[in-house]
Amino acid sequence: MQGTIATFNEDRSGVIVLDGTDNAGRRIAFDAAAFDVSGLRLLRPGQRVAFECDEAGAVVAVRIVTMHA
């Protein structure tokens, strides 16, 4: 799934605003562990991300959206 970073906190947690017709505008929180999987140092509000959820719906990985040629 993909979305846009709404908030990113000093503790490395944050909130993603979801894209798509079914979930547009829905917000989903992620914790520091999900951010740490990315290997990134920082996220900025407005940045596009892809993310993965577990069976319970919790975000387990956040990654930057990249374009492939």
Secondary structure, DSSP 8 states (H G I E B T S, - for coil): -EEEEEEE-TTS-EEEEE-STTTTT-EEEE-HHHHHTTT-S---TT-EEEEEE-TTS-EEEEEE-----
